[in-house]
């Protein structure tokens, strides 16, 4: 694989709208992937840090290895931090990942550092340096290097061991894939930008949350190589196999697909793009690249959907409501409006909507021990036609105890269908009165978060 060129300064007028405007069916995440639970405290918690931002060296497999560390400026040893590794491309360097190259701070760690700072600076970043500027992982020595770094980091800093992630482009993507294969209980999720199986896949049978991005026009690592990596975790994560849609050649856009049927907490997302070739920062509408790419936002959303605590081994179940049931209004976190049955209708098939909260009976729901959301005492919130696909209308129907009328009210604010695993969603991220309520793949957005009051 030839060295990847990095980074061109790009001025593209349409880039700011790329993430939303050009994504066709963008969905990320999985129900129950953010679970409120205690983190596994590391030795560095509660003590003055013994590591600081800068370049560090460590002995690993008989060799001196190095990495660059970025510790949050407001570091608090009593707070457990998310940890993200950023692996460089073939011929690249740790400094290229850490500095962001010609795009500077905006592209540091593939744009994730800036987004972390904007969100409150809750992430420790690490950029390891590969031998001969690559990640051949001969004899597993690069995986061992990561093991050694983790021991040092967890000893010197307060790290949430359930929120360890890896990202990388090209050869760095191959290394992230190798870590997902070899260390599935260590890494919560990985992001692979235009990768291939170049660093091996020791193990490779256990689930890890996975997001892959690849260009149709990649002339260095063909998109088929990216699809192959993806399919490893489609299988491991128990997702429903499919051939996800990809953009048409010449469209200069991208398509993001979340696989359905995945084990709770182990989503798989695939993003194919047209335009830029072998590149981690494509921009819709041109064949260029730059820090304004949609990939940084997509990966950040994918990583940050996960809360602390161990990954679930089985789909999470809602705790039984106190006293067997809980009643109140269901209020959208984004809109501040209530889940409402239009015009106080009682007819089977009436679709739920958002509306100004008014305390009326058509906005009063009871969450029962049987996981039903009842309104009027005899009607239940229902996935229309027992639908399990994105866009299924959420309606009311005579209560019948079937799975399409059962709901998990989760600790992260989502309400997921027991039958579909999909999230209760305000259509189109709408906030206006009359916005329809549907099922949609869980994506961590505010239009899928609710409070029962």
C-alpha positions as CSV (number, residue, x, y, z in Angstrom):
1,X,0.0,0.0,0.0
2,X,1.5,3.3,-1.0
3,X,1.6,6.2,1.5
4,X,-1.5,8.2,1.7
5,X,-1.2,11.9,1.0
6,X,-2.2,14.1,4.0
7,X,-3.8,16.9,4.5
8,X,-4.8,19.4,1.9
9,X,-6.3,22.7,2.9
10,X,-9.7,22.8,1.5
11,X,-12.2,25.7,1.0
12,X,-15.5,24.3,0.0
13,X,-18.6,26.4,0.3
14,X,-21.1,23.6,0.7
15,X,-19.2,21.6,3.3
16,X,-21.0,22.7,6.4
17,X,-24.2,21.1,5.3
18,X,-22.6,17.8,4.3
19,X,-23.5,15.7,7.3
20,X,-27.2,16.3,7.3
21,X,-28.1,17.3,3.7
22,X,-26.4,14.5,1.9
23,X,-26.8,11.6,4.2
24,X,-29.4,9.3,2.8
25,X,-31.0,7.4,5.6
26,X,-28.4,8.3,8.2
27,X,-28.8,6.2,11.3
28,X,-26.3,5.2,13.9
29,X,-26.2,3.3,17.1
30,X,-28.3,0.6,18.8
31,X,-30.9,0.5,21.5
32,X,-29.5,0.1,24.9
33,X,-26.0,1.0,23.9
34,X,-25.7,3.8,26.5
35,X,-26.1,2.1,29.9
36,X,-25.9,3.9,33.2
37,X,-23.4,1.8,35.2
38,X,-20.3,2.2,37.2
39,X,-17.0,2.4,35.4
40,X,-14.0,0.2,36.3
41,X,-11.8,2.6,38.1
42,X,-8.1,2.5,37.2
43,X,-5.1,2.9,39.5
44,X,-4.7,6.5,38.4
45,X,-8.1,7.5,39.7
46,X,-8.0,9.6,42.9
47,X,-4.3,10.4,42.6
48,X,-2.2,13.1,41.0
49,X,-1.5,12.2,37.4
50,X,1.9,10.8,36.6
51,X,1.4,11.4,32.8
52,X,1.1,14.7,31.0
53,X,0.4,15.8,27.5
54,X,3.4,15.3,25.2
55,X,5.5,12.5,23.7
56,X,6.2,9.5,25.8
57,X,8.4,6.4,25.3
58,X,7.8,2.9,26.5
59,X,9.6,-0.4,26.1
60,X,7.5,-3.0,24.3
61,X,8.6,-6.3,22.9
62,X,12.2,-5.4,23.5
63,X,11.9,-2.1,21.5
64,X,11.6,1.5,22.4
65,X,8.2,2.7,21.2
66,X,6.6,6.2,21.5
67,X,3.2,7.8,21.6
68,X,1.8,11.3,21.9
69,X,-0.7,11.9,24.7
70,X,-3.3,14.6,25.0
71,X,-4.7,15.0,28.6
72,X,-7.7,17.4,29.0
73,X,-6.6,20.8,30.2
74,X,-9.1,20.6,33.1
75,X,-8.1,17.1,34.1
76,X,-9.7,15.9,37.3
77,X,-8.3,12.7,38.9
78,X,-11.7,11.9,40.4
79,X,-13.3,11.8,36.9
80,X,-12.9,8.7,34.7
81,X,-12.2,9.8,31.1
82,X,-13.0,8.3,27.7
83,X,-9.9,7.1,25.9
84,X,-9.5,7.3,22.1
85,X,-6.5,6.0,20.1
86,X,-5.8,7.6,16.8
87,X,-3.6,5.5,14.5
88,X,-1.8,7.0,11.5
89,X,-1.8,5.9,7.9
90,X,1.1,4.2,6.0
91,X,4.0,6.5,5.9
92,X,2.3,8.8,8.4
93,X,3.3,9.7,12.0
94,X,1.8,10.1,15.4
95,X,2.5,13.8,15.1
96,X,0.4,13.9,11.9
97,X,-2.6,12.5,13.8
98,X,-2.0,14.7,16.9
99,X,-1.3,18.0,15.1
100,X,-4.0,17.5,12.4
101,X,-1.5,18.3,9.6
102,X,-2.1,21.3,7.4
103,X,-5.7,21.5,8.8
104,X,-4.2,21.9,12.3
105,X,-6.3,21.7,15.4
106,X,-9.6,21.2,13.4
107,X,-8.4,17.9,12.1
108,X,-6.5,16.7,15.2
109,X,-7.3,13.0,15.8
110,X,-9.5,13.0,12.7
111,X,-11.4,15.9,14.0
112,X,-12.5,14.3,17.2
113,X,-10.3,16.4,19.5
114,X,-12.1,19.6,18.5
115,X,-15.5,18.0,19.0
116,X,-14.5,16.7,22.4
117,X,-13.3,20.1,23.4
118,X,-16.6,21.6,22.3
119,X,-18.5,19.0,24.3
120,X,-16.5,19.7,27.5
121,X,-13.1,18.2,27.0
122,X,-13.9,14.8,28.5
123,X,-11.5,12.6,26.4
124,X,-7.9,11.5,26.7
125,X,-6.3,11.1,23.2
126,X,-3.4,8.9,22.2
127,X,-1.5,8.9,18.9
128,X,0.9,5.9,18.8
129,X,3.9,5.8,16.4
130,X,4.1,2.8,14.2
131,X,7.3,0.9,13.3
132,X,8.6,2.1,9.9
133,X,5.6,4.4,9.9
134,X,3.2,1.5,9.5
135,X,1.3,-1.2,11.4
136,X,2.5,-4.5,10.1
137,X,1.8,-6.0,13.6
138,X,4.4,-8.7,13.0
139,X,4.0,-11.4,15.6
140,X,1.3,-9.3,17.2
141,X,3.9,-6.8,18.4
142,X,1.7,-3.8,17.7
143,X,-1.2,-5.2,19.7
144,X,1.2,-5.9,22.5
145,X,2.4,-2.2,22.2
146,X,-1.2,-1.2,22.7
147,X,-1.5,-3.4,25.8
148,X,1.6,-1.8,27.2
149,X,0.4,1.7,26.5
150,X,-2.9,0.9,28.2
151,X,-1.2,-0.4,31.4
152,X,0.8,2.8,31.5
153,X,-2.1,5.1,30.8
154,X,-4.4,3.4,33.3
155,X,-1.7,3.5,36.0
156,X,-1.0,7.2,35.5
157,X,-4.5,8.6,34.6
158,X,-8.1,8.0,35.6
159,X,-9.6,6.2,32.6
160,X,-13.0,4.7,32.2
161,X,-12.0,1.2,31.0
162,X,-15.4,0.6,29.5
163,X,-15.0,3.6,27.2
164,X,-11.8,2.8,25.2
165,X,-12.0,3.4,21.5
166,X,-9.7,3.1,18.4
167,X,-9.8,5.0,15.2
168,X,-7.5,5.1,12.2
169,X,-7.2,5.7,8.5
170,X,-5.8,3.2,5.9
171,X,-3.1,1.3,7.7
172,X,-4.3,2.9,10.9
173,X,-7.8,1.5,10.1
174,X,-6.3,-1.9,9.6
175,X,-4.7,-1.6,13.1
176,X,-8.0,-0.6,14.6
177,X,-9.6,-3.6,13.0
178,X,-6.9,-5.8,14.4
179,X,-7.6,-4.5,17.9
180,X,-11.3,-5.2,17.5
181,X,-10.4,-8.7,16.6
182,X,-7.8,-9.3,19.2
183,X,-9.0,-7.2,22.1
184,X,-12.9,-7.3,21.9
185,X,-13.3,-7.0,25.7
186,X,-10.9,-4.0,25.9
187,X,-12.3,-1.8,23.0
188,X,-15.9,-0.6,23.2
189,X,-15.9,0.4,19.6
190,X,-13.7,1.1,16.6
191,X,-13.8,3.4,13.6
192,X,-12.1,2.3,10.4
193,X,-11.5,4.9,7.7
194,X,-10.8,3.2,4.4
195,X,-9.1,0.2,5.8
196,X,-8.3,-3.4,4.9
197,X,-7.0,-6.5,6.6
198,X,-3.3,-5.5,6.7
199,X,-2.5,-5.9,10.4
200,X,-4.2,-9.3,10.9
201,X,-7.2,-10.4,12.8
202,X,-6.2,-12.7,15.7
203,X,-9.4,-14.0,17.2
204,X,-12.0,-12.1,15.3
205,X,-15.1,-14.0,16.6
206,X,-16.4,-11.7,19.4
207,X,-18.6,-8.6,19.1
208,X,-17.3,-5.1,19.1
209,X,-19.3,-2.0,18.0
210,X,-18.0,-1.1,14.6
211,X,-18.2,1.8,12.1
212,X,-16.6,1.7,8.7
213,X,-16.3,4.3,6.0
214,X,-14.9,3.8,2.5
215,X,-14.9,5.5,-0.9
216,X,-16.3,4.0,-4.1
217,X,-13.3,5.4,-6.0
218,X,-10.6,4.3,-3.6
219,X,-7.7,3.3,-5.8
220,X,-5.4,2.3,-2.9
221,X,-7.6,-0.1,-0.9
222,X,-10.6,-1.1,-2.9
223,X,-14.0,-0.6,-1.2
224,X,-14.4,-4.4,-1.2
225,X,-11.7,-4.6,1.4
226,X,-13.7,-2.3,3.6
227,X,-16.9,-4.3,3.1
228,X,-15.0,-7.4,4.2
229,X,-13.9,-5.8,7.5
230,X,-17.5,-4.6,8.1
231,X,-18.9,-8.1,7.4
232,X,-16.7,-9.6,10.1
233,X,-18.6,-7.6,12.7
234,X,-22.0,-7.9,11.0
235,X,-21.5,-11.6,11.7
236,X,-19.9,-11.2,15.2
237,X,-22.5,-8.7,16.4
238,X,-25.4,-10.8,15.2
239,X,-26.7,-8.2,12.8
240,X,-29.1,-9.0,10.0
241,X,-26.9,-9.4,6.8
242,X,-27.7,-7.0,4.0
243,X,-26.2,-5.2,1.0
244,X,-26.5,-1.7,2.3
245,X,-27.2,1.1,-0.2
246,X,-24.3,3.0,-1.5
247,X,-24.2,6.3,-3.5
248,X,-24.2,6.3,-7.3
249,X,-20.9,6.9,-9.0
250,X,-20.7,10.5,-9.8
251,X,-23.2,11.6,-7.2
252,X,-20.5,13.2,-4.9
253,X,-22.4,12.3,-1.8
254,X,-22.5,9.6,0.9
255,X,-24.9,7.1,2.4
256,X,-24.9,5.9,6.0
257,X,-26.6,2.7,7.0
258,X,-27.0,1.2,10.5
259,X,-27.5,-2.5,10.4
260,X,-30.7,-3.9,12.1
261,X,-30.9,-6.9,14.3
262,X,-27.5,-6.3,16.0
263,X,-27.1,-7.4,19.6
264,X,-27.9,-4.5,21.9
265,X,-24.9,-2.4,22.5
266,X,-23.1,-3.8,19.5
267,X,-24.2,-1.6,16.5
268,X,-22.6,-1.8,13.0
269,X,-22.6,1.3,10.8
270,X,-21.4,1.5,7.2
271,X,-20.8,4.8,5.3
272,X,-19.9,4.7,1.6
273,X,-19.0,7.8,-0.2
274,X,-18.4,9.0,-3.8
275,X,-16.0,11.7,-4.7
276,X,-12.7,11.7,-2.8
277,X,-10.7,8.5,-3.2
278,X,-8.5,7.0,-0.5
279,X,-9.3,9.6,2.2
280,X,-10.7,9.9,5.7
281,X,-12.1,13.4,5.2
282,X,-14.3,13.4,2.0
283,X,-16.7,16.4,1.5
284,X,-19.9,16.0,-0.4
285,X,-20.3,17.9,-3.7
286,X,-16.7,17.7,-4.8
287,X,-13.7,15.3,-5.1
288,X,-11.9,17.2,-2.4
289,X,-11.3,16.7,1.3
290,X,-10.9,18.7,4.5
291,X,-11.7,19.0,8.2
292,X,-15.3,20.1,7.4
293,X,-16.0,16.5,6.4
294,X,-19.0,14.7,7.7
295,X,-16.9,11.8,8.9
296,X,-15.8,13.5,12.1
297,X,-19.3,14.2,13.3
298,X,-20.5,10.7,12.4
299,X,-17.6,9.0,14.3
300,X,-18.0,11.3,17.3
301,X,-21.7,10.5,17.5
302,X,-21.0,6.8,17.2
303,X,-18.4,6.8,20.0
304,X,-20.3,9.1,22.4
305,X,-23.5,7.1,22.3
306,X,-21.9,4.7,24.7
307,X,-22.2,5.4,28.4
308,X,-19.9,3.9,31.1
309,X,-20.3,0.4,32.3
310,X,-19.7,-3.0,30.7
311,X,-21.1,-3.8,27.3
312,X,-24.3,-5.8,27.7
313,X,-24.2,-9.5,26.9
314,X,-28.0,-9.6,26.4
315,X,-30.4,-7.0,25.3
316,X,-31.2,-4.7,28.3
317,X,-34.6,-5.0,29.9
318,X,-36.4,-2.2,31.5
319,X,-36.7,-2.4,35.3
320,X,-40.3,-3.0,36.4
321,X,-42.0,0.3,37.3
322,X,-42.3,1.0,41.0
323,X,-45.4,-0.5,42.3
324,X,-46.0,-2.3,39.0
325,X,-46.7,0.8,37.0
326,X,-45.7,4.4,36.4
327,X,-47.9,7.1,34.9
328,X,-47.5,10.6,33.5
329,X,-46.8,12.5,30.3
330,X,-44.1,11.4,27.9
331,X,-42.1,14.6,27.1
332,X,-39.6,14.9,24.2
333,X,-36.2,16.2,25.4
334,X,-35.6,18.1,22.2
335,X,-39.0,19.7,21.7
336,X,-40.3,20.0,25.3
337,X,-43.7,18.8,23.8
338,X,-45.8,15.9,24.9
339,X,-46.6,12.6,23.2
340,X,-50.2,13.2,22.2
341,X,-53.1,11.4,20.6
342,X,-54.5,13.9,18.1
343,X,-57.9,15.4,19.1
344,X,-58.2,13.0,22.0
345,X,-59.0,10.3,19.4
346,X,-59.7,6.8,20.5
347,X,-59.9,5.0,17.2
348,X,-57.5,2.1,16.5
349,X,-54.8,3.3,14.1
350,X,-54.6,6.9,15.3
351,X,-51.0,7.9,15.0
352,X,-49.3,9.6,18.0
353,X,-47.8,13.1,17.6
354,X,-46.0,15.9,19.5
355,X,-48.2,18.6,21.0
356,X,-48.0,21.3,23.6
357,X,-48.4,19.6,27.0
358,X,-51.8,20.2,28.4
359,X,-52.4,17.6,31.1
360,X,-55.3,16.0,29.3
361,X,-56.0,12.3,29.2
362,X,-54.8,11.9,25.6
363,X,-51.3,12.8,26.9
364,X,-51.4,10.6,30.0
365,X,-49.7,7.2,29.6
366,X,-49.2,4.4,32.1
367,X,-46.1,2.2,31.8
368,X,-47.2,-1.2,33.1
369,X,-45.4,-4.2,34.5
370,X,-46.1,-5.8,31.1
371,X,-44.1,-3.1,29.4
372,X,-47.2,-1.5,27.7
373,X,-47.7,2.2,27.4
374,X,-51.4,2.5,28.0
375,X,-53.6,5.6,27.3
376,X,-57.3,5.9,28.2
377,X,-56.9,2.7,30.2
378,X,-57.6,0.4,27.3
379,X,-55.5,1.5,24.3
380,X,-51.8,0.8,23.9
381,X,-49.0,2.4,22.0
382,X,-48.4,0.1,19.1
383,X,-46.0,-0.4,16.2
384,X,-48.4,-0.2,13.2
385,X,-48.8,-3.6,11.5
386,X,-46.1,-5.1,13.8
387,X,-43.6,-3.1,11.7
388,X,-39.9,-3.4,12.5
389,X,-38.5,-1.0,9.9
390,X,-37.5,2.6,10.0
391,X,-40.5,4.9,9.6
392,X,-43.1,2.5,11.1
393,X,-46.0,4.7,12.4
394,X,-46.5,4.6,16.2
395,X,-50.3,4.4,16.8
396,X,-52.8,3.4,19.4
397,X,-54.6,0.1,19.3
398,X,-56.7,-2.1,21.6
399,X,-54.2,-3.6,24.1
400,X,-53.4,-7.2,23.2
401,X,-50.1,-8.0,25.0
402,X,-48.3,-8.6,21.7
403,X,-44.6,-7.7,21.3
404,X,-45.3,-4.7,19.1
405,X,-47.1,-3.1,22.1
406,X,-44.2,-3.7,24.5
407,X,-41.6,-1.1,25.2
408,X,-38.3,-0.8,27.1
409,X,-38.0,2.6,28.9
410,X,-34.2,2.8,29.1
411,X,-32.0,4.7,31.5
412,X,-30.5,6.8,28.7
413,X,-33.9,8.3,27.9
414,X,-34.7,6.2,24.9
415,X,-37.9,4.2,24.5
416,X,-37.3,1.1,22.4
417,X,-39.7,-1.4,20.9
418,X,-39.3,-4.9,22.4
419,X,-40.1,-6.4,19.0
420,X,-38.2,-4.1,16.7
421,X,-35.4,-2.8,18.9
422,X,-36.0,0.6,17.3
423,X,-36.4,3.9,19.1
424,X,-39.4,6.0,19.6
425,X,-38.6,9.0,17.3
426,X,-40.0,12.5,16.5
427,X,-40.0,12.3,12.7
428,X,-37.4,14.3,11.0
429,X,-36.1,15.6,14.3
430,X,-39.2,17.8,14.3
431,X,-40.2,19.9,17.3
432,X,-43.5,21.5,16.0
433,X,-47.0,20.6,17.1
434,X,-48.2,17.8,14.9
435,X,-44.8,16.1,14.4
436,X,-45.5,12.4,13.8
437,X,-44.1,9.8,16.1
438,X,-42.4,6.8,14.3
439,X,-39.9,4.1,14.9
440,X,-36.3,4.7,13.8
441,X,-32.9,3.1,14.4
442,X,-31.5,4.5,17.6
443,X,-28.9,7.3,16.9
444,X,-28.4,9.1,20.2
445,X,-30.1,12.3,19.0
446,X,-32.4,14.4,21.3
447,X,-35.5,13.6,19.2
448,X,-35.2,10.1,20.5
449,X,-35.0,10.9,24.2
450,X,-38.0,11.2,26.4
451,X,-39.0,11.8,30.0
452,X,-41.9,10.2,31.8
453,X,-43.2,12.9,34.1
